[in-house]
Amino acid sequence: MMNLLAAEWIKTRSVRSTWLIALATVVVTVVVSLLGIGGLMADWQADLPADFDPTGNSLKGILVGQILIATLGAQAITSEYATGQIVTSLTIAPRRGVFLTAKIAVATLVALATAVVTVACSFGASQAALAAAGLPTAGLTAPDTIRAVLCAVAYLVLTAILGLAFGTLTRSSTGALAIIVTVALLVPALAPGMPGILGEIAGTYWARTLLTRRVAKLGENLEMFASTVVCSPTL
Protein backbone atom coordinates (compact mmCIF):
# COMPACT_ATOMS: atom_id res chain seq x y z
CA MET A 1 0.00 0.00 0.00
CA MET A 2 2.84 2.39 0.83
CA ASN A 3 4.43 1.78 -2.57
CA LEU A 4 1.10 2.51 -4.23
CA LEU A 5 0.71 5.74 -2.24
CA ALA A 6 4.24 6.77 -3.23
CA ALA A 7 3.46 6.04 -6.89
CA GLU A 8 0.26 8.09 -6.74
CA TRP A 9 2.11 10.99 -5.16
CA ILE A 10 4.77 10.90 -7.88
CA LYS A 11 2.09 10.88 -10.58
CA THR A 12 0.19 13.73 -8.93
CA ARG A 13 3.16 16.02 -8.43
CA SER A 14 4.53 15.34 -11.93
CA VAL A 15 1.32 16.56 -13.61
CA ARG A 16 1.66 20.30 -14.22
CA SER A 17 -2.09 20.89 -14.17
CA THR A 18 -2.23 19.81 -10.51
CA TRP A 19 -0.26 22.82 -9.35
CA LEU A 20 -1.77 25.19 -11.92
CA ILE A 21 -5.29 24.37 -10.75
CA ALA A 22 -4.23 24.59 -7.10
CA LEU A 23 -2.70 28.02 -7.71
CA ALA A 24 -5.77 29.12 -9.66
CA THR A 25 -8.00 28.04 -6.77
CA VAL A 26 -6.10 30.28 -4.37
CA VAL A 27 -5.85 33.29 -6.69
CA VAL A 28 -9.43 33.18 -7.99
CA THR A 29 -10.93 32.72 -4.51
CA VAL A 30 -8.97 35.67 -3.12
CA VAL A 31 -9.78 37.91 -6.09
CA VAL A 32 -13.51 37.10 -6.00
CA SER A 33 -13.64 37.74 -2.25
CA LEU A 34 -11.88 41.09 -2.65
CA LEU A 35 -14.10 42.08 -5.58
CA GLY A 36 -17.19 41.27 -3.52
CA ILE A 37 -15.95 43.42 -0.67
CA GLY A 38 -14.82 46.23 -2.96
CA GLY A 39 -18.18 46.40 -4.70
CA LEU A 40 -20.06 46.98 -1.44
CA MET A 41 -17.44 48.84 0.58
CA ALA A 42 -18.84 52.32 -0.18
CA ASP A 43 -22.32 51.24 0.91
CA TRP A 44 -20.95 49.68 4.11
CA GLN A 45 -18.99 52.83 4.94
CA ALA A 46 -22.12 54.95 4.46
CA ASP A 47 -24.48 52.67 6.37
CA LEU A 48 -23.13 49.50 7.99
CA PRO A 49 -25.81 46.76 7.97
CA ALA A 50 -26.87 45.32 11.30
CA ASP A 51 -26.12 41.82 10.06
CA PHE A 52 -22.66 42.69 8.72
CA ASP A 53 -20.50 39.57 8.81
CA PRO A 54 -16.78 40.23 8.19
CA THR A 55 -15.97 36.52 8.28
CA GLY A 56 -18.64 35.47 5.80
CA ASN A 57 -17.75 38.30 3.42
CA SER A 58 -14.12 37.18 3.54
CA LEU A 59 -14.97 33.71 2.29
CA LYS A 60 -17.45 34.46 -0.50
CA GLY A 61 -14.83 33.68 -3.11
CA ILE A 62 -15.28 30.01 -2.22
CA LEU A 63 -18.42 30.09 -4.37
CA VAL A 64 -16.10 30.08 -7.40
CA GLY A 65 -13.12 28.40 -5.75
CA GLN A 66 -15.14 25.25 -5.12
CA ILE A 67 -15.44 24.67 -8.86
CA LEU A 68 -11.68 24.80 -9.29
CA ILE A 69 -10.84 22.57 -6.34
CA ALA A 70 -13.45 20.05 -7.50
CA THR A 71 -11.71 20.10 -10.89
CA LEU A 72 -8.44 19.52 -9.04
CA GLY A 73 -9.92 16.37 -7.54
CA ALA A 74 -11.41 15.21 -10.83
CA GLN A 75 -8.23 15.60 -12.84
CA ALA A 76 -6.41 13.30 -10.41
CA ILE A 77 -8.00 10.42 -12.32
CA THR A 78 -9.29 11.91 -15.57
CA SER A 79 -5.73 12.84 -16.55
CA GLU A 80 -4.87 9.13 -16.47
CA TYR A 81 -7.79 8.27 -18.74
CA ALA A 82 -6.83 11.09 -21.11
CA THR A 83 -3.23 9.88 -21.48
CA GLY A 84 -3.91 6.14 -21.29
CA GLN A 85 -1.88 5.89 -18.08
CA ILE A 86 -4.89 4.25 -16.42
CA VAL A 87 -4.07 0.97 -18.21
CA THR A 88 -0.62 0.86 -16.63
CA SER A 89 -1.97 1.90 -13.24
CA LEU A 90 -4.59 -0.86 -13.19
CA THR A 91 -2.05 -3.40 -14.41
CA ILE A 92 0.21 -2.56 -11.47
CA ALA A 93 -2.71 -2.33 -9.03
CA PRO A 94 -5.48 -4.59 -10.37
CA ARG A 95 -7.54 -4.28 -7.18
CA ARG A 96 -9.55 -1.18 -7.96
CA GLY A 97 -10.61 -0.63 -4.36
CA VAL A 98 -7.00 -0.36 -3.23
CA PHE A 99 -6.13 1.79 -6.24
CA LEU A 100 -8.97 4.23 -5.57
CA THR A 101 -8.15 4.33 -1.85
CA ALA A 102 -4.60 5.44 -2.65
CA LYS A 103 -5.94 7.92 -5.19
CA ILE A 104 -8.36 9.40 -2.65
CA ALA A 105 -5.66 9.63 0.03
CA VAL A 106 -3.26 11.59 -2.20
CA ALA A 107 -6.03 13.77 -3.65
CA THR A 108 -7.23 14.57 -0.13
CA LEU A 109 -3.71 15.58 0.93
CA VAL A 110 -3.31 17.92 -2.04
CA ALA A 111 -6.83 19.31 -1.56
CA LEU A 112 -6.22 19.90 2.15
CA ALA A 113 -3.04 21.87 1.49
CA THR A 114 -4.79 23.87 -1.24
CA ALA A 115 -7.85 24.52 0.94
CA VAL A 116 -5.79 25.72 3.92
CA VAL A 117 -3.80 28.15 1.77
CA THR A 118 -6.94 29.30 -0.06
CA VAL A 119 -8.96 30.01 3.08
CA ALA A 120 -6.01 31.64 4.87
CA CYS A 121 -5.22 33.94 1.93
CA SER A 122 -8.86 34.83 1.29
CA PHE A 123 -9.55 35.55 4.95
CA GLY A 124 -6.32 37.49 5.50
CA ALA A 125 -6.58 39.61 2.36
CA SER A 126 -10.24 40.41 2.97
CA GLN A 127 -9.69 41.34 6.60
CA ALA A 128 -6.83 43.61 5.56
CA ALA A 129 -9.11 45.30 3.01
CA LEU A 130 -11.84 45.79 5.61
CA ALA A 131 -9.37 47.21 8.13
CA ALA A 132 -7.94 49.61 5.56
CA ALA A 133 -11.46 50.91 4.91
CA GLY A 134 -12.13 51.39 8.61
CA LEU A 135 -14.75 48.65 8.74
CA PRO A 136 -15.16 46.00 11.47
CA THR A 137 -12.93 42.95 11.15
CA ALA A 138 -13.00 39.42 12.57
CA GLY A 139 -10.32 37.95 14.80
CA LEU A 140 -9.19 34.35 14.51
CA THR A 141 -9.68 33.88 18.24
CA ALA A 142 -13.45 34.36 18.01
CA PRO A 143 -15.38 31.05 18.19
CA ASP A 144 -17.60 31.88 15.21
CA THR A 145 -14.57 32.75 13.11
CA ILE A 146 -12.79 29.52 14.01
CA ARG A 147 -15.89 27.54 13.08
CA ALA A 148 -16.29 29.34 9.76
CA VAL A 149 -12.65 28.85 8.79
CA LEU A 150 -12.66 25.15 9.73
CA CYS A 151 -15.93 24.63 7.86
CA ALA A 152 -14.56 26.39 4.78
CA VAL A 153 -11.46 24.17 4.71
CA ALA A 154 -13.49 21.00 5.29
CA TYR A 155 -16.02 21.99 2.62
CA LEU A 156 -13.31 22.54 0.00
CA VAL A 157 -11.63 19.22 0.80
CA LEU A 158 -14.91 17.30 0.57
CA THR A 159 -15.74 19.12 -2.67
CA ALA A 160 -12.43 17.93 -4.14
CA ILE A 161 -13.26 14.34 -3.15
CA LEU A 162 -16.68 14.76 -4.77
CA GLY A 163 -14.91 15.96 -7.91
CA LEU A 164 -12.72 12.84 -7.84
CA ALA A 165 -15.86 10.70 -7.61
CA PHE A 166 -17.42 12.43 -10.62
CA GLY A 167 -14.15 12.08 -12.53
CA THR A 168 -14.10 8.36 -11.78
CA LEU A 169 -17.68 7.97 -13.01
CA THR A 170 -17.38 10.05 -16.18
CA ARG A 171 -13.69 9.38 -16.99
CA SER A 172 -13.72 12.86 -18.51
CA SER A 173 -12.67 16.25 -17.16
CA THR A 174 -15.38 17.94 -19.22
CA GLY A 175 -18.09 15.60 -17.99
CA ALA A 176 -16.95 15.91 -14.38
CA LEU A 177 -16.87 19.70 -14.64
CA ALA A 178 -20.40 19.79 -16.07
CA ILE A 179 -21.73 17.73 -13.16
CA ILE A 180 -19.79 19.81 -10.62
CA VAL A 181 -21.22 23.09 -11.94
CA THR A 182 -24.73 21.62 -11.89
CA VAL A 183 -24.43 20.23 -8.35
CA ALA A 184 -22.60 23.19 -6.83
CA LEU A 185 -24.17 26.17 -8.60
CA LEU A 186 -27.15 25.58 -10.87
CA VAL A 187 -29.48 23.48 -8.73
CA PRO A 188 -28.96 25.51 -5.50
CA ALA A 189 -29.54 28.72 -7.47
CA LEU A 190 -32.70 27.43 -9.17
CA ALA A 191 -34.13 25.62 -6.12
CA PRO A 192 -36.12 28.64 -4.78
CA GLY A 193 -37.94 28.95 -8.09
CA MET A 194 -38.82 25.26 -8.46
CA PRO A 195 -42.48 24.40 -7.90
CA GLY A 196 -43.85 22.53 -4.89
CA ILE A 197 -42.12 19.45 -3.58
CA LEU A 198 -39.44 19.62 -6.28
CA GLY A 199 -38.17 22.91 -4.88
CA GLU A 200 -38.37 21.58 -1.33
CA ILE A 201 -36.31 18.52 -2.21
CA ALA A 202 -33.75 20.56 -4.13
CA GLY A 203 -33.47 23.13 -1.36
CA THR A 204 -33.40 20.69 1.56
CA TYR A 205 -32.01 17.36 0.41
CA TRP A 206 -29.74 18.33 -2.46
CA ALA A 207 -26.19 16.97 -2.15
CA ARG A 208 -24.56 20.40 -1.74
CA THR A 209 -27.03 21.41 0.97
CA LEU A 210 -26.50 18.20 2.91
CA LEU A 211 -22.74 18.53 2.50
CA THR A 212 -22.84 22.07 3.86
CA ARG A 213 -24.81 20.92 6.91
CA ARG A 214 -22.41 18.04 7.59
CA VAL A 215 -19.45 20.36 7.26
CA ALA A 216 -21.03 22.85 9.68
CA LYS A 217 -21.50 20.05 12.21
CA LEU A 218 -17.91 18.95 11.67
CA GLY A 219 -16.73 22.51 12.22
CA GLU A 220 -18.60 22.67 15.54
CA ASN A 221 -16.98 19.42 16.68
CA LEU A 222 -13.52 20.58 15.65
CA GLU A 223 -14.07 23.89 17.43
CA MET A 224 -15.08 22.07 20.63
CA PHE A 225 -12.01 19.86 20.37
CA ALA A 226 -9.71 22.86 19.83
CA SER A 227 -11.25 24.70 22.78
CA THR A 228 -10.79 21.64 25.01
CA VAL A 229 -7.13 21.32 24.06
CA VAL A 230 -6.44 25.00 24.60
CA CYS A 231 -8.31 25.26 27.89
CA SER A 232 -7.06 21.99 29.42
CA PRO A 233 -4.46 22.41 32.19
CA THR A 234 -0.87 21.73 31.34
CA LEU A 235 0.52 18.68 33.11
C-alpha positions, 0 to 999 in steps of 0.5 A: 500500500505504501508503494502505491501511495508513493506512486500516486504521489509521484504521478500527482506532483509530476502533472503540471495541471495539478499545481496550476489548478491549485494556484488558480484556486487560491488566486481566484478565490482571493480575487472574487472575495476582494471584488465582492468586498470592494463592490459593497465597501462604499455602501458599508462605509455609508451605512453599515448593515446590522447583520454585517459579517466580516468573516462570511464576506471574507470567504465568499470567493469560495463560491467560485473556488469550489469549482476549481478545487473540484476540478483539481480532484477530478483531474487526479483520475481523468488525466490518467484516462486522457493519457492512457496511463490508467491501463498501466496503473490498473495493471500494477494495481489490479484491485480497484478498491485499493487503487482508488483508496490510494488515489483518494488519500493523495487527492485529499492531501493535495486538496487539504493543502490547497484549501488551507492556503486558499482560506487563509489567503482569502480571509487574510486579504479580505480582513486587511481590506476591511481594516484599511477601509475602517470597517469591522474585522473578525479575529481568529480567536473568536469562536464563530470565526474559528468555526467558519474557517474550519468549515470552509477548509473541510467543505473545499476538501470534501468538494475535491473528493466529490470531484474525484468521484465524478471524474471516476464515473465520467472518466472525462474532465469535461463531464466531471466539470459539467456535473460539478457546476450543476451540483454546486451552482445551478441546482442551489440557485434554481431551487427557490424557483422550483415548484412545490415538492421539487423545490423543497427537495432541491433546497433541503435534500440536495447533495450540496445542501446536505454537505454544507450541513455536515461540514457545519456540524464537523466545524462545531466538533472541531471547534469544541475539540480545539477549545478543550485542548487550549483550555485543558491544564498543562501537566 
